[in-house]
């Protein structure tokens, strides 16, 4: 598993740009606000560390109440793998 910058990630905006920064202030995303969807993308990116942790916690619960290879479990495992650099 890769090492990720710890949460929280936050958004900084200027008149022309939006940037997602880590807790230590490093930029992980930066683009022009005039481009369609850029601000929305920044919000999604800034939530990524918390969403990954939430998916991992949800998977533990899903595995308790559904078969290990149920559709819900496969969907969550696939999203976690993608976030961690897998397929």
C-alpha positions as CSV (number, residue, x, y, z in Angstrom):
1,X,0.0,0.0,0.0
2,X,1.2,3.5,-0.8
3,X,1.8,6.2,1.6
4,X,-0.6,9.1,1.2
5,X,-0.5,12.6,2.5
6,X,-2.6,12.7,5.7
7,X,-6.0,14.3,5.8
8,X,-7.5,16.8,5.8
9,X,-6.9,18.1,2.4
10,X,-8.4,21.5,1.7
11,X,-9.2,23.9,-1.2
12,X,-7.6,27.3,-1.8
13,X,-9.1,29.6,-4.4
14,X,-7.9,32.7,-6.0
15,X,-9.8,34.8,-8.5
16,X,-8.5,32.6,-11.3
17,X,-7.3,29.2,-9.9
18,X,-8.3,26.5,-7.5
19,X,-5.7,24.4,-5.6
20,X,-6.1,21.3,-3.4
21,X,-3.5,21.2,-0.6
22,X,-2.5,18.6,1.9
23,X,-2.4,19.1,5.7
24,X,1.2,20.1,5.3
25,X,0.4,22.7,2.6
26,X,1.7,20.7,-0.5
27,X,-0.4,21.2,-3.6
28,X,-1.9,18.0,-5.1
29,X,-4.1,19.6,-7.7
30,X,-4.0,23.1,-9.3
31,X,-6.0,24.4,-12.3
32,X,-7.8,27.3,-13.8
33,X,-11.2,28.0,-12.4
34,X,-12.5,29.0,-15.9
35,X,-12.4,25.4,-17.1
36,X,-15.6,23.4,-16.8
37,X,-15.9,21.2,-13.7
38,X,-12.6,22.3,-12.2
39,X,-14.0,23.5,-8.9
40,X,-16.2,20.5,-8.5
41,X,-13.2,18.2,-9.3
42,X,-11.2,20.0,-6.6
43,X,-13.9,19.3,-4.0
44,X,-13.9,15.6,-4.9
45,X,-10.1,15.4,-4.8
46,X,-10.0,17.2,-1.4
47,X,-12.4,14.6,0.0
48,X,-10.4,11.6,-1.3
49,X,-8.4,10.8,1.9
50,X,-11.6,10.7,4.0
51,X,-13.5,8.8,1.4
52,X,-10.8,6.1,1.2
53,X,-10.9,5.7,5.0
54,X,-14.7,5.6,5.0
55,X,-14.7,2.9,2.3
56,X,-12.3,0.8,4.2
57,X,-14.5,1.1,7.3
58,X,-17.7,0.4,5.3
59,X,-16.0,-2.7,3.8
60,X,-15.6,-4.2,7.2
61,X,-19.3,-3.8,7.9
62,X,-20.4,-5.0,4.4
63,X,-18.3,-8.2,4.9
64,X,-20.1,-8.8,8.2
65,X,-23.6,-8.7,6.6
66,X,-23.1,-9.9,3.1
67,X,-21.2,-12.7,1.4
68,X,-17.5,-11.9,1.0
69,X,-17.9,-11.8,-2.8
70,X,-21.2,-10.0,-2.9
71,X,-21.8,-7.2,-5.4
72,X,-21.4,-4.5,-2.7
73,X,-18.2,-6.0,-1.4
74,X,-16.7,-6.2,-5.0
75,X,-17.7,-2.6,-5.7
76,X,-16.0,-1.2,-2.6
77,X,-12.9,-3.4,-3.0
78,X,-12.6,-2.2,-6.6
79,X,-12.8,1.5,-5.6
80,X,-10.3,1.0,-2.8
81,X,-7.9,-0.8,-5.2
82,X,-8.2,2.0,-7.7
83,X,-7.5,4.6,-5.0
84,X,-4.4,2.7,-3.9
85,X,-3.0,2.5,-7.5
86,X,-4.6,-0.8,-8.6
87,X,-7.0,-1.4,-11.5
